[in-house]
Amino acid sequence: MLPLFFVFCLAHDIFYLYVCYMKNLTKKLVRIQGSLKAPKNQRNNFGNYNYRSCEDILEAVKPLLAKEELLLTITDSIAPEPLFVNAVAEITDGVDKIQVRAQAGINLNRKGMDVAQCYGASSSYARKYALNGLFLIDDTKDADATNNHSNTSKNASTAVLEPNKDWLEDKGDKFDKAKQAIKEKGFTITDIRKKYKVSKKVEKLLLT
């Protein structure tokens, strides 16, 4: 049996090494947080604002991770009730790790999106905010952080009569782009109304 004093010293050394390794990982993460510049490369033409996606953050952080010799992984899991995506962003030096989690609800009834697209959109959203938490990226002032892509307000079924907006015609280039945005990019009628006044007739055509 090992002497109690020896066991105490061994435990102390192990704890000290653990703290040093964690301190080393933390220092590296702090350096990345201070250096990371994630540009807003995406454009919401209907809301007239720029925003950053999960892919934008990953492209910006890759060189910093390589410099610090750290590994970043992102994993998803699905919670059934209520239905949402739980994303985990984990950074590790091969010994220790730091994790940040974020969640996003899944709306399977979004117009113009199939089931796979609904899951994919929510996954990207959750992953983005997990990365935001890990790398201290503040999106609270972005229009993307306060938009209402998945919710339809009470006034969404009626035309919003604002003098600075044009009526969206039932044909033409503007109509085609609006319909494409709904079908392929997950936009809603609410998003379209941010840029145009939309009649009930045009709304029906957009959604068919």
N, C-alpha and C positions, 0 to 999 in steps of 0.2 A: 504494500500500500504506500502511495506517495505521501510524503509529509504534507500536512495541511498548509504550511507556509509556502511550499513549492507549488501546490495546487492554486493557491491564491495568486502567486506571482504569475503563473501561466495564464490564468484567467484574466489578470490585469493586462498582460501583454497582448492577448488576443483582442480584448476590448479596445486597447490603444490602437492596434493596427486597423481595426474596423473603423474607428473614428477617423483615422488618418485617411483611409481609402475613401470614406464618405465625404470627408472634407475636400479631397482631391476632386471627386466627381462634382461636388457642389461648386467648387471654384471654376471648373470647366463650363458648367451650365451657366453660371453667372456671366462668364466672358461671352458666351454665345448670346445670352439675353441682351447684353450691352452692345453687341456688334450687329445683330440681325436687323436687316432692313428688308421687309417684305412688301414689295410694291403692290399697288392695286391695279392689276393688269386686266381686270374684267370690267365690262361696261354694261349697265342696265340702261338701254336707250329709252325705255318708256318712263323710267323713274328719273332719268338724267343724273345718274351718279356712278362713280367708279367704286369697285369693291375688290377685295382679294379673296381668292379661292383657296381651298386646301392645297391644290397643286402649286399655287404661287408661293405659299409658305414653304413647301417642301423643296422647291427649286432654289429658294433663297438660302435655306438652312443647310443644304447638302455640303457646300464647301466648308462651312464652319464646323460641321460634324467631322469631316475628314481631317481638318486641321487639328482638332482636339482628340481625334481617334476615339470617337464615341459612336455607338450604334443606336439608331432610332427605329422603333417598330410601332406600328399602329394596328390594333386588332378591334374587331367588332363582335358584339353579341346581341341577340334579339330577345327582348322581354315581351311575352305574349299579352299580358293584361296589366295595364294598358299597353298597346303595341308601340314600342319605341326601340331605337338603336342605342346601345351603350358602347361608346368608343373609348379605348384606352391608348394613350400615347405614352410610350415608355422609352426612356433614354438610359443607356448603361455603358459602363466602361469594361464590361466583361466580368466584373466582380460585384459591384453594387448597381442599384437601379433606382430611378425616380419615376413615378407614374402620376399621370393626371387623367381624370375621367370626365366625359361630357356626354350628354344625352340629347336625342332629338326624336320627337314623335313621328310616327309614320301614318300618313293619310292615304289610304288606298283608294279614295274616291276623287283624287285630283283630276281635273279635266285635262285631257290630252296626254295622259301618262299611263303606261301599263304598269303592272305590279312590280316588275323588275326596276323600272325607272323610279317608282315611288320609294322603294327600298334604297336604291342607289343615291337618290337625292338626300334622303335623311342620313345615310351613312356619311356622305361628304360633309354635310352640315355638322354632324356630331364630331367627326374627325377634325374639322377646322377649328372648332371651339376647344377641343382637347389640346390641340397644338397652341392655340391662343393662350391657354392657361399655363402650358409648359414653358413657353418662350416669352411670356408677358407681353403679348400683343393685344392692344386695346382696340376693340371694334365698337365700343359703345357710341361713338360719334358717327359711325357709318350709317348710311341709310339702310344698308343690308342688315344691320342689327335691329332695326325697328320696323322693317317692312312687314307686310301682312300677306305674304305669298299664299299661305295655305288657308286663310280665313276670308270669307266673303261677308262684308258688312251689310247692314240693313239697307243701305242706300245703293248697293251694287246692282240691283235689278232695275234701277231707274237711271235715266240720263242725268249726269251731273252738269247743270247749266252754269258753266263758268265762262266768262267772256274771253279769257285768254286761251281757250282750247278750241280747236276745230272739230267739226263733226267728222267721224270716221265713215267714209262711204262704204257701200256694200261691194265694191270692186276696186281694182287698181293696185298699185304698188304698195301703198300704205296698208291696205286691207290684207294683202298677201303676206306682208311681213308680220302683221299682228297675228294672223292665223298660224303662221309658222312658229312664232314665239310661244303660242299656247300649246301647239302639238309637240314641238321638239325641245323646248327649253323650260317647260313647266310654268309658264306665266298663266295668270288667271285674268278674268274680266276686270277685276279690281286693278290689276297692274296696267291693263290697257286704258282704263279710265283715268289713270294718272296723267296720261298724255292727250287723250282724245275724249270727246263726248260721244257716247255710244247709244244708239237707239235700240229698242227691243228687237227690231228686225235684224240689225247688224249683229247684235249679241247672239241671236239664234244661229246665224250663218257662221259666226266664228267658232261656235261650239259643235257644229255638225261636221 
